[in-house]
Amino acid sequence: MSAENEAIIAARVLEHDIRNQLGNIYLAVEGIKAEFTENDNEDFISYTDIIINCCKQVENIIKRAKPI
């Protein structure tokens, strides 16, 4: 196996692992947000929105950096 193929496989594994963790973070934050937004705490909602947006940004970075 060539070094290029090994790098592509490593990048795909890394992409998969990062996406799995982002999915877990996203689901956890959405669950927390749904459970605790009854108090209408604007700071809490703002913080959870920031975390969700950061997860989406990292996902977009992964999509753009995907190997050919």
mmJSON file of the N, C-alpha and C atoms, coordinates in Angstrom:
{"data_MODEL":{"atom_site":{
"group_PDB":["ATOM","ATOM","ATOM","ATOM","ATOM","ATOM","ATOM","ATOM","ATOM","ATOM","ATOM","ATOM","ATOM","ATOM","ATOM","ATOM","ATOM","ATOM","ATOM","ATOM","ATOM","ATOM","ATOM","ATOM","ATOM","ATOM","ATOM","ATOM","ATOM","ATOM","ATOM","ATOM","ATOM","ATOM","ATOM","ATOM","ATOM","ATOM","ATOM","ATOM","ATOM","ATOM","ATOM","ATOM","ATOM","ATOM","ATOM","ATOM","ATOM","ATOM","ATOM","ATOM","ATOM","ATOM","ATOM","ATOM","ATOM","ATOM","ATOM","ATOM","ATOM","ATOM","ATOM","ATOM","ATOM","ATOM","ATOM","ATOM","ATOM","ATOM","ATOM","ATOM","ATOM","ATOM","ATOM","ATOM","ATOM","ATOM","ATOM","ATOM","ATOM","ATOM","ATOM","ATOM","ATOM","ATOM","ATOM","ATOM","ATOM","ATOM","ATOM","ATOM","ATOM","ATOM","ATOM","ATOM","ATOM","ATOM","ATOM","ATOM","ATOM","ATOM","ATOM","ATOM","ATOM","ATOM","ATOM","ATOM","ATOM","ATOM","ATOM","ATOM","ATOM","ATOM","ATOM","ATOM","ATOM","ATOM","ATOM","ATOM","ATOM","ATOM","ATOM","ATOM","ATOM","ATOM","ATOM","ATOM","ATOM","ATOM","ATOM","ATOM","ATOM","ATOM","ATOM","ATOM","ATOM","ATOM","ATOM","ATOM","ATOM","ATOM","ATOM","ATOM","ATOM","ATOM","ATOM","ATOM","ATOM","ATOM","ATOM","ATOM","ATOM","ATOM","ATOM","ATOM","ATOM","ATOM","ATOM","ATOM","ATOM","ATOM","ATOM","ATOM","ATOM","ATOM","ATOM","ATOM","ATOM","ATOM","ATOM","ATOM","ATOM","ATOM","ATOM","ATOM","ATOM","ATOM","ATOM","ATOM","ATOM","ATOM","ATOM","ATOM","ATOM","ATOM","ATOM","ATOM","ATOM","ATOM","ATOM","ATOM","ATOM","ATOM","ATOM","ATOM","ATOM","ATOM","ATOM","ATOM","ATOM","ATOM","ATOM","ATOM"],
"id":[1,2,3,4,5,6,7,8,9,10,11,12,13,14,15,16,17,18,19,20,21,22,23,24,25,26,27,28,29,30,31,32,33,34,35,36,37,38,39,40,41,42,43,44,45,46,47,48,49,50,51,52,53,54,55,56,57,58,59,60,61,62,63,64,65,66,67,68,69,70,71,72,73,74,75,76,77,78,79,80,81,82,83,84,85,86,87,88,89,90,91,92,93,94,95,96,97,98,99,100,101,102,103,104,105,106,107,108,109,110,111,112,113,114,115,116,117,118,119,120,121,122,123,124,125,126,127,128,129,130,131,132,133,134,135,136,137,138,139,140,141,142,143,144,145,146,147,148,149,150,151,152,153,154,155,156,157,158,159,160,161,162,163,164,165,166,167,168,169,170,171,172,173,174,175,176,177,178,179,180,181,182,183,184,185,186,187,188,189,190,191,192,193,194,195,196,197,198,199,200,201,202,203,204],
"type_symbol":["N","C","C","N","C","C","N","C","C","N","C","C","N","C","C","N","C","C","N","C","C","N","C","C","N","C","C","N","C","C","N","C","C","N","C","C","N","C","C","N","C","C","N","C","C","N","C","C","N","C","C","N","C","C","N","C","C","N","C","C","N","C","C","N","C","C","N","C","C","N","C","C","N","C","C","N","C","C","N","C","C","N","C","C","N","C","C","N","C","C","N","C","C","N","C","C","N","C","C","N","C","C","N","C","C","N","C","C","N","C","C","N","C","C","N","C","C","N","C","C","N","C","C","N","C","C","N","C","C","N","C","C","N","C","C","N","C","C","N","C","C","N","C","C","N","C","C","N","C","C","N","C","C","N","C","C","N","C","C","N","C","C","N","C","C","N","C","C","N","C","C","N","C","C","N","C","C","N","C","C","N","C","C","N","C","C","N","C","C","N","C","C","N","C","C","N","C","C","N","C","C","N","C","C"],
"label_atom_id":["N","CA","C","N","CA","C","N","CA","C","N","CA","C","N","CA","C","N","CA","C","N","CA","C","N","CA","C","N","CA","C","N","CA","C","N","CA","C","N","CA","C","N","CA","C","N","CA","C","N","CA","C","N","CA","C","N","CA","C","N","CA","C","N","CA","C","N","CA","C","N","CA","C","N","CA","C","N","CA","C","N","CA","C","N","CA","C","N","CA","C","N","CA","C","N","CA","C","N","CA","C","N","CA","C","N","CA","C","N","CA","C","N","CA","C","N","CA","C","N","CA","C","N","CA","C","N","CA","C","N","CA","C","N","CA","C","N","CA","C","N","CA","C","N","CA","C","N","CA","C","N","CA","C","N","CA","C","N","CA","C","N","CA","C","N","CA","C","N","CA","C","N","CA","C","N","CA","C","N","CA","C","N","CA","C","N","CA","C","N","CA","C","N","CA","C","N","CA","C","N","CA","C","N","CA","C","N","CA","C","N","CA","C","N","CA","C","N","CA","C","N","CA","C","N","CA","C","N","CA","C","N","CA","C","N","CA","C"],
"label_alt_id":[null,null,null,null,null,null,null,null,null,null,null,null,null,null,null,null,null,null,null,null,null,null,null,null,null,null,null,null,null,null,null,null,null,null,null,null,null,null,null,null,null,null,null,null,null,null,null,null,null,null,null,null,null,null,null,null,null,null,null,null,null,null,null,null,null,null,null,null,null,null,null,null,null,null,null,null,null,null,null,null,null,null,null,null,null,null,null,null,null,null,null,null,null,null,null,null,null,null,null,null,null,null,null,null,null,null,null,null,null,null,null,null,null,null,null,null,null,null,null,null,null,null,null,null,null,null,null,null,null,null,null,null,null,null,null,null,null,null,null,null,null,null,null,null,null,null,null,null,null,null,null,null,null,null,null,null,null,null,null,null,null,null,null,null,null,null,null,null,null,null,null,null,null,null,null,null,null,null,null,null,null,null,null,null,null,null,null,null,null,null,null,null,null,null,null,null,null,null,null,null,null,null,null,null],
"label_comp_id":["MET","MET","MET","SER","SER","SER","ALA","ALA","ALA","GLU","GLU","GLU","ASN","ASN","ASN","GLU","GLU","GLU","ALA","ALA","ALA","ILE","ILE","ILE","ILE","ILE","ILE","ALA","ALA","ALA","ALA","ALA","ALA","ARG","ARG","ARG","VAL","VAL","VAL","LEU","LEU","LEU","GLU","GLU","GLU","HIS","HIS","HIS","ASP","ASP","ASP","ILE","ILE","ILE","ARG","ARG","ARG","ASN","ASN","ASN","GLN","GLN","GLN","LEU","LEU","LEU","GLY","GLY","GLY","ASN","ASN","ASN","ILE","ILE","ILE","TYR","TYR","TYR","LEU","LEU","LEU","ALA","ALA","ALA","VAL","VAL","VAL","GLU","GLU","GLU","GLY","GLY","GLY","ILE","ILE","ILE","LYS","LYS","LYS","ALA","ALA","ALA","GLU","GLU","GLU","PHE","PHE","PHE","THR","THR","THR","GLU","GLU","GLU","ASN","ASN","ASN","ASP","ASP","ASP","ASN","ASN","ASN","GLU","GLU","GLU","ASP","ASP","ASP","PHE","PHE","PHE","ILE","ILE","ILE","SER","SER","SER","TYR","TYR","TYR","THR","THR","THR","ASP","ASP","ASP","ILE","ILE","ILE","ILE","ILE","ILE","ILE","ILE","ILE","ASN","ASN","ASN","CYS","CYS","CYS","CYS","CYS","CYS","LYS","LYS","LYS","GLN","GLN","GLN","VAL","VAL","VAL","GLU","GLU","GLU","ASN","ASN","ASN","ILE","ILE","ILE","ILE","ILE","ILE","LYS","LYS","LYS","ARG","ARG","ARG","ALA","ALA","ALA","LYS","LYS","LYS","PRO","PRO","PRO","ILE","ILE","ILE"],
"label_asym_id":["A","A","A","A","A","A","A","A","A","A","A","A","A","A","A","A","A","A","A","A","A","A","A","A","A","A","A","A","A","A","A","A","A","A","A","A","A","A","A","A","A","A","A","A","A","A","A","A","A","A","A","A","A","A","A","A","A","A","A","A","A","A","A","A","A","A","A","A","A","A","A","A","A","A","A","A","A","A","A","A","A","A","A","A","A","A","A","A","A","A","A","A","A","A","A","A","A","A","A","A","A","A","A","A","A","A","A","A","A","A","A","A","A","A","A","A","A","A","A","A","A","A","A","A","A","A","A","A","A","A","A","A","A","A","A","A","A","A","A","A","A","A","A","A","A","A","A","A","A","A","A","A","A","A","A","A","A","A","A","A","A","A","A","A","A","A","A","A","A","A","A","A","A","A","A","A","A","A","A","A","A","A","A","A","A","A","A","A","A","A","A","A","A","A","A","A","A","A","A","A","A","A","A","A"],
"label_entity_id":["1","1","1","1","1","1","1","1","1","1","1","1","1","1","1","1","1","1","1","1","1","1","1","1","1","1","1","1","1","1","1","1","1","1","1","1","1","1","1","1","1","1","1","1","1","1","1","1","1","1","1","1","1","1","1","1","1","1","1","1","1","1","1","1","1","1","1","1","1","1","1","1","1","1","1","1","1","1","1","1","1","1","1","1","1","1","1","1","1","1","1","1","1","1","1","1","1","1","1","1","1","1","1","1","1","1","1","1","1","1","1","1","1","1","1","1","1","1","1","1","1","1","1","1","1","1","1","1","1","1","1","1","1","1","1","1","1","1","1","1","1","1","1","1","1","1","1","1","1","1","1","1","1","1","1","1","1","1","1","1","1","1","1","1","1","1","1","1","1","1","1","1","1","1","1","1","1","1","1","1","1","1","1","1","1","1","1","1","1","1","1","1","1","1","1","1","1","1","1","1","1","1","1","1"],
"label_seq_id":[1,1,1,2,2,2,3,3,3,4,4,4,5,5,5,6,6,6,7,7,7,8,8,8,9,9,9,10,10,10,11,11,11,12,12,12,13,13,13,14,14,14,15,15,15,16,16,16,17,17,17,18,18,18,19,19,19,20,20,20,21,21,21,22,22,22,23,23,23,24,24,24,25,25,25,26,26,26,27,27,27,28,28,28,29,29,29,30,30,30,31,31,31,32,32,32,33,33,33,34,34,34,35,35,35,36,36,36,37,37,37,38,38,38,39,39,39,40,40,40,41,41,41,42,42,42,43,43,43,44,44,44,45,45,45,46,46,46,47,47,47,48,48,48,49,49,49,50,50,50,51,51,51,52,52,52,53,53,53,54,54,54,55,55,55,56,56,56,57,57,57,58,58,58,59,59,59,60,60,60,61,61,61,62,62,62,63,63,63,64,64,64,65,65,65,66,66,66,67,67,67,68,68,68],
"pdbx_PDB_ins_code":[null,null,null,null,null,null,null,null,null,null,null,null,null,null,null,null,null,null,null,null,null,null,null,null,null,null,null,null,null,null,null,null,null,null,null,null,null,null,null,null,null,null,null,null,null,null,null,null,null,null,null,null,null,null,null,null,null,null,null,null,null,null,null,null,null,null,null,null,null,null,null,null,null,null,null,null,null,null,null,null,null,null,null,null,null,null,null,null,null,null,null,null,null,null,null,null,null,null,null,null,null,null,null,null,null,null,null,null,null,null,null,null,null,null,null,null,null,null,null,null,null,null,null,null,null,null,null,null,null,null,null,null,null,null,null,null,null,null,null,null,null,null,null,null,null,null,null,null,null,null,null,null,null,null,null,null,null,null,null,null,null,null,null,null,null,null,null,null,null,null,null,null,null,null,null,null,null,null,null,null,null,null,null,null,null,null,null,null,null,null,null,null,null,null,null,null,null,null,null,null,null,null,null,null],
"Cartn_x":[0.852,0.0,0.894,0.55,1.381,1.139,2.076,1.955,0.729,0.431,-0.737,-2.03,-2.126,-3.316,-3.452,-2.337,-2.358,-2.82,-2.381,-2.794,-4.286,-4.795,-6.226,-7.055,-6.616,-7.325,-7.288,-6.131,-6.007,-6.92,-6.996,-7.857,-9.317,-9.714,-11.11,-11.458,-10.528,-10.751,-10.886,-9.996,-10.051,-11.361,-11.758,-13.026,-14.185,-14.214,-15.279,-15.324,-14.158,-14.088,-14.524,-14.101,-14.49,-15.991,-16.536,-17.98,-18.788,-18.322,-19.025,-19.066,-17.93,-17.883,-18.734,-18.698,-19.533,-21.007,-21.371,-22.764,-23.183,-22.308,-22.598,-22.751,-21.84,-21.901,-23.187,-23.482,-24.672,-25.94,-26.064,-27.252,-27.359,-26.236,-26.25,-26.675,-26.146,-26.49,-27.954,-28.422,-29.835,-30.736,-30.351,-31.126,-31.127,-29.958,-29.856,-30.68,-30.555,-31.294,-32.794,-33.266,-34.702,-35.179,-34.327,-34.721,-34.703,-33.757,-33.552,-33.972,-34.515,-34.911,-36.253,-36.869,-38.122,-37.937,-36.752,-36.48,-36.27,-36.193,-35.959,-34.722,-33.686,-32.424,-31.699,-31.659,-31.082,-29.604,-28.863,-27.442,-27.276,-28.059,-27.977,-28.287,-29.348,-29.724,-28.614,-28.032,-26.951,-25.74,-25.377,-24.221,-24.454,-25.643,-25.917,-25.936,-26.451,-26.436,-25.0,-24.12,-22.719,-22.09,-22.339,-21.784,-22.306,-23.599,-24.197,-23.603,-23.466,-22.891,-21.435,-20.672,-19.276,-19.202,-20.076,-20.112,-20.415,-21.354,-21.696,-20.526,-19.797,-18.647,-17.549,-17.288,-16.281,-16.721,-17.995,-18.527,-18.298,-18.527,-18.293,-16.813,-15.942,-14.502,-14.123,-14.677,-14.387,-14.856,-16.039,-16.574,-15.674,-15.192,-14.344,-12.96,-12.467,-11.107,-11.077,-12.199,-12.279,-11.326,-10.563,-9.624,-10.36,-9.698,-10.278,-10.383],
"Cartn_y":[-1.181,0.0,1.24,2.179,3.373,4.321,5.203,6.196,7.077,7.376,8.21,7.496,6.204,5.439,5.345,5.156,5.104,6.433,7.538,8.863,9.074,8.612,8.751,7.935,6.711,5.862,6.491,6.996,7.643,8.867,9.641,10.828,10.426,9.354,8.89,8.388,7.684,7.204,8.39,9.357,10.555,11.304,11.463,12.129,11.409,10.099,9.299,9.497,9.413,9.562,10.951,11.982,13.351,13.536,13.056,13.188,12.46,11.29,10.573,11.397,11.968,12.764,14.032,14.673,15.854,15.499,14.361,13.917,13.726,13.111,12.927,14.254,15.187,16.512,17.223,17.196,17.873,17.31,15.993,15.377,15.683,15.654,15.948,17.389,18.316,19.731,19.975,19.365,19.507,18.96,17.815,17.244,18.133,18.649,19.559,20.817,21.348,22.568,22.327,21.206,20.896,20.734,20.157,19.896,21.146,22.04,23.146,24.51,24.597,25.91,26.373,25.551,25.96,27.235,27.446,28.617,29.879,29.741,30.87,31.675,30.977,31.617,31.95,33.215,33.642,33.283,33.381,33.021,31.533,30.699,29.26,28.934,29.507,29.273,29.758,30.897,31.44,30.511,29.989,29.092,27.787,27.227,25.99,26.245,27.387,27.732,27.87,28.433,28.576,27.202,26.271,24.927,24.249,24.371,23.756,24.362,25.664,26.316,25.916,25.781,25.34,23.922,23.046,21.68,21.704,22.532,22.639,23.198,24.154,24.722,23.679,22.881,21.834,20.814,20.472,19.557,20.119,21.402,22.033,22.026,22.225,22.167,20.767,19.753,18.372,18.127,18.588,18.398,19.056,20.267,20.98,20.357,19.736,19.193,17.722,17.186,15.767,15.417,14.329,13.949,13.493,13.635,13.267,11.773],
"Cartn_z":[0.0,0.0,0.0,-0.848,-0.962,0.216,0.41,1.486,1.263,0.006,-0.301,0.099,-0.214,0.167,1.682,2.359,3.826,4.406,3.825,4.3,4.075,2.946,2.655,3.642,3.909,4.871,6.264,6.67,7.98,8.074,6.999,6.986,7.1,6.436,6.511,7.906,8.527,9.896,10.841,10.707,11.54,11.324,10.07,9.752,10.433,10.322,10.931,12.445,13.077,14.531,14.984,14.274,14.636,14.47,13.359,13.13,14.201,14.623,15.69,16.968,17.337,18.561,18.439,17.271,17.057,17.175,16.638,16.734,18.179,18.977,20.398,21.12,20.846,21.475,21.074,19.797,19.282,19.924,19.966,20.567,22.058,22.761,24.19,24.451,23.678,23.876,23.526,22.452,22.092,23.199,23.779,24.88,26.106,26.459,27.607,27.348,26.159,25.799,25.91,25.414,25.466,26.907,27.745,29.124,30.002,29.757,30.674,30.148,28.959,28.446,28.996,29.839,30.46,31.283,31.8,32.638,31.81,30.504,29.598,29.985,30.403,30.739,29.435,29.096,27.821,27.707,28.792,28.756,28.438,29.081,28.859,27.407,26.877,25.486,24.558,24.86,24.047,24.055,25.223,25.317,24.551,24.683,23.955,22.446,22.033,20.607,20.085,20.898,20.509,20.302,21.221,21.099,19.838,19.581,18.389,17.128,17.082,15.905,15.682,16.759,16.628,16.071,16.524,15.985,14.495,14.096,12.677,11.87,12.429,11.728,11.544,12.565,12.45,11.397,11.387,10.369,8.974,8.79,7.487,7.103,8.067,7.811,7.328,7.97,7.57,6.142,5.819,4.449,3.414,3.704,2.752,2.616,3.683,3.687,3.27,2.893,2.557,1.406,1.587,0.51,-0.739,-1.844,-3.14,-3.264],
"occupancy":[1.0,1.0,1.0,1.0,1.0,1.0,1.0,1.0,1.0,1.0,1.0,1.0,1.0,1.0,1.0,1.0,1.0,1.0,1.0,1.0,1.0,1.0,1.0,1.0,1.0,1.0,1.0,1.0,1.0,1.0,1.0,1.0,1.0,1.0,1.0,1.0,1.0,1.0,1.0,1.0,1.0,1.0,1.0,1.0,1.0,1.0,1.0,1.0,1.0,1.0,1.0,1.0,1.0,1.0,1.0,1.0,1.0,1.0,1.0,1.0,1.0,1.0,1.0,1.0,1.0,1.0,1.0,1.0,1.0,1.0,1.0,1.0,1.0,1.0,1.0,1.0,1.0,1.0,1.0,1.0,1.0,1.0,1.0,1.0,1.0,1.0,1.0,1.0,1.0,1.0,1.0,1.0,1.0,1.0,1.0,1.0,1.0,1.0,1.0,1.0,1.0,1.0,1.0,1.0,1.0,1.0,1.0,1.0,1.0,1.0,1.0,1.0,1.0,1.0,1.0,1.0,1.0,1.0,1.0,1.0,1.0,1.0,1.0,1.0,1.0,1.0,1.0,1.0,1.0,1.0,1.0,1.0,1.0,1.0,1.0,1.0,1.0,1.0,1.0,1.0,1.0,1.0,1.0,1.0,1.0,1.0,1.0,1.0,1.0,1.0,1.0,1.0,1.0,1.0,1.0,1.0,1.0,1.0,1.0,1.0,1.0,1.0,1.0,1.0,1.0,1.0,1.0,1.0,1.0,1.0,1.0,1.0,1.0,1.0,1.0,1.0,1.0,1.0,1.0,1.0,1.0,1.0,1.0,1.0,1.0,1.0,1.0,1.0,1.0,1.0,1.0,1.0,1.0,1.0,1.0,1.0,1.0,1.0,1.0,1.0,1.0,1.0,1.0,1.0],
"B_iso_or_equiv":[0.0,0.0,0.0,0.0,0.0,0.0,0.0,0.0,0.0,0.0,0.0,0.0,0.0,0.0,0.0,0.0,0.0,0.0,0.0,0.0,0.0,0.0,0.0,0.0,0.0,0.0,0.0,0.0,0.0,0.0,0.0,0.0,0.0,0.0,0.0,0.0,0.0,0.0,0.0,0.0,0.0,0.0,0.0,0.0,0.0,0.0,0.0,0.0,0.0,0.0,0.0,0.0,0.0,0.0,0.0,0.0,0.0,0.0,0.0,0.0,0.0,0.0,0.0,0.0,0.0,0.0,0.0,0.0,0.0,0.0,0.0,0.0,0.0,0.0,0.0,0.0,0.0,0.0,0.0,0.0,0.0,0.0,0.0,0.0,0.0,0.0,0.0,0.0,0.0,0.0,0.0,0.0,0.0,0.0,0.0,0.0,0.0,0.0,0.0,0.0,0.0,0.0,0.0,0.0,0.0,0.0,0.0,0.0,0.0,0.0,0.0,0.0,0.0,0.0,0.0,0.0,0.0,0.0,0.0,0.0,0.0,0.0,0.0,0.0,0.0,0.0,0.0,0.0,0.0,0.0,0.0,0.0,0.0,0.0,0.0,0.0,0.0,0.0,0.0,0.0,0.0,0.0,0.0,0.0,0.0,0.0,0.0,0.0,0.0,0.0,0.0,0.0,0.0,0.0,0.0,0.0,0.0,0.0,0.0,0.0,0.0,0.0,0.0,0.0,0.0,0.0,0.0,0.0,0.0,0.0,0.0,0.0,0.0,0.0,0.0,0.0,0.0,0.0,0.0,0.0,0.0,0.0,0.0,0.0,0.0,0.0,0.0,0.0,0.0,0.0,0.0,0.0,0.0,0.0,0.0,0.0,0.0,0.0,0.0,0.0,0.0,0.0,0.0,0.0],
"pdbx_formal_charge":[null,null,null,null,null,null,null,null,null,null,null,null,null,null,null,null,null,null,null,null,null,null,null,null,null,null,null,null,null,null,null,null,null,null,null,null,null,null,null,null,null,null,null,null,null,null,null,null,null,null,null,null,null,null,null,null,null,null,null,null,null,null,null,null,null,null,null,null,null,null,null,null,null,null,null,null,null,null,null,null,null,null,null,null,null,null,null,null,null,null,null,null,null,null,null,null,null,null,null,null,null,null,null,null,null,null,null,null,null,null,null,null,null,null,null,null,null,null,null,null,null,null,null,null,null,null,null,null,null,null,null,null,null,null,null,null,null,null,null,null,null,null,null,null,null,null,null,null,null,null,null,null,null,null,null,null,null,null,null,null,null,null,null,null,null,null,null,null,null,null,null,null,null,null,null,null,null,null,null,null,null,null,null,null,null,null,null,null,null,null,null,null,null,null,null,null,null,null,null,null,null,null,null,null],
"auth_seq_id":[1,1,1,2,2,2,3,3,3,4,4,4,5,5,5,6,6,6,7,7,7,8,8,8,9,9,9,10,10,10,11,11,11,12,12,12,13,13,13,14,14,14,15,15,15,16,16,16,17,17,17,18,18,18,19,19,19,20,20,20,21,21,21,22,22,22,23,23,23,24,24,24,25,25,25,26,26,26,27,27,27,28,28,28,29,29,29,30,30,30,31,31,31,32,32,32,33,33,33,34,34,34,35,35,35,36,36,36,37,37,37,38,38,38,39,39,39,40,40,40,41,41,41,42,42,42,43,43,43,44,44,44,45,45,45,46,46,46,47,47,47,48,48,48,49,49,49,50,50,50,51,51,51,52,52,52,53,53,53,54,54,54,55,55,55,56,56,56,57,57,57,58,58,58,59,59,59,60,60,60,61,61,61,62,62,62,63,63,63,64,64,64,65,65,65,66,66,66,67,67,67,68,68,68],
"auth_comp_id":["MET","MET","MET","SER","SER","SER","ALA","ALA","ALA","GLU","GLU","GLU","ASN","ASN","ASN","GLU","GLU","GLU","ALA","ALA","ALA","ILE","ILE","ILE","ILE","ILE","ILE","ALA","ALA","ALA","ALA","ALA","ALA","ARG","ARG","ARG","VAL","VAL","VAL","LEU","LEU","LEU","GLU","GLU","GLU","HIS","HIS","HIS","ASP","ASP","ASP","ILE","ILE","ILE","ARG","ARG","ARG","ASN","ASN","ASN","GLN","GLN","GLN","LEU","LEU","LEU","GLY","GLY","GLY","ASN","ASN","ASN","ILE","ILE","ILE","TYR","TYR","TYR","LEU","LEU","LEU","ALA","ALA","ALA","VAL","VAL","VAL","GLU","GLU","GLU","GLY","GLY","GLY","ILE","ILE","ILE","LYS","LYS","LYS","ALA","ALA","ALA","GLU","GLU","GLU","PHE","PHE","PHE","THR","THR","THR","GLU","GLU","GLU","ASN","ASN","ASN","ASP","ASP","ASP","ASN","ASN","ASN","GLU","GLU","GLU","ASP","ASP","ASP","PHE","PHE","PHE","ILE","ILE","ILE","SER","SER","SER","TYR","TYR","TYR","THR","THR","THR","ASP","ASP","ASP","ILE","ILE","ILE","ILE","ILE","ILE","ILE","ILE","ILE","ASN","ASN","ASN","CYS","CYS","CYS","CYS","CYS","CYS","LYS","LYS","LYS","GLN","GLN","GLN","VAL","VAL","VAL","GLU","GLU","GLU","ASN","ASN","ASN","ILE","ILE","ILE","ILE","ILE","ILE","LYS","LYS","LYS","ARG","ARG","ARG","ALA","ALA","ALA","LYS","LYS","LYS","PRO","PRO","PRO","ILE","ILE","ILE"],
"auth_asym_id":["A","A","A","A","A","A","A","A","A","A","A","A","A","A","A","A","A","A","A","A","A","A","A","A","A","A","A","A","A","A","A","A","A","A","A","A","A","A","A","A","A","A","A","A","A","A","A","A","A","A","A","A","A","A","A","A","A","A","A","A","A","A","A","A","A","A","A","A","A","A","A","A","A","A","A","A","A","A","A","A","A","A","A","A","A","A","A","A","A","A","A","A","A","A","A","A","A","A","A","A","A","A","A","A","A","A","A","A","A","A","A","A","A","A","A","A","A","A","A","A","A","A","A","A","A","A","A","A","A","A","A","A","A","A","A","A","A","A","A","A","A","A","A","A","A","A","A","A","A","A","A","A","A","A","A","A","A","A","A","A","A","A","A","A","A","A","A","A","A","A","A","A","A","A","A","A","A","A","A","A","A","A","A","A","A","A","A","A","A","A","A","A","A","A","A","A","A","A","A","A","A","A","A","A"],
"auth_atom_id":["N","CA","C","N","CA","C","N","CA","C","N","CA","C","N","CA","C","N","CA","C","N","CA","C","N","CA","C","N","CA","C","N","CA","C","N","CA","C","N","CA","C","N","CA","C","N","CA","C","N","CA","C","N","CA","C","N","CA","C","N","CA","C","N","CA","C","N","CA","C","N","CA","C","N","CA","C","N","CA","C","N","CA","C","N","CA","C","N","CA","C","N","CA","C","N","CA","C","N","CA","C","N","CA","C","N","CA","C","N","CA","C","N","CA","C","N","CA","C","N","CA","C","N","CA","C","N","CA","C","N","CA","C","N","CA","C","N","CA","C","N","CA","C","N","CA","C","N","CA","C","N","CA","C","N","CA","C","N","CA","C","N","CA","C","N","CA","C","N","CA","C","N","CA","C","N","CA","C","N","CA","C","N","CA","C","N","CA","C","N","CA","C","N","CA","C","N","CA","C","N","CA","C","N","CA","C","N","CA","C","N","CA","C","N","CA","C","N","CA","C","N","CA","C","N","CA","C","N","CA","C","N","CA","C","N","CA","C"],
"pdbx_PDB_model_num":[1,1,1,1,1,1,1,1,1,1,1,1,1,1,1,1,1,1,1,1,1,1,1,1,1,1,1,1,1,1,1,1,1,1,1,1,1,1,1,1,1,1,1,1,1,1,1,1,1,1,1,1,1,1,1,1,1,1,1,1,1,1,1,1,1,1,1,1,1,1,1,1,1,1,1,1,1,1,1,1,1,1,1,1,1,1,1,1,1,1,1,1,1,1,1,1,1,1,1,1,1,1,1,1,1,1,1,1,1,1,1,1,1,1,1,1,1,1,1,1,1,1,1,1,1,1,1,1,1,1,1,1,1,1,1,1,1,1,1,1,1,1,1,1,1,1,1,1,1,1,1,1,1,1,1,1,1,1,1,1,1,1,1,1,1,1,1,1,1,1,1,1,1,1,1,1,1,1,1,1,1,1,1,1,1,1,1,1,1,1,1,1,1,1,1,1,1,1,1,1,1,1,1,1]
}}}
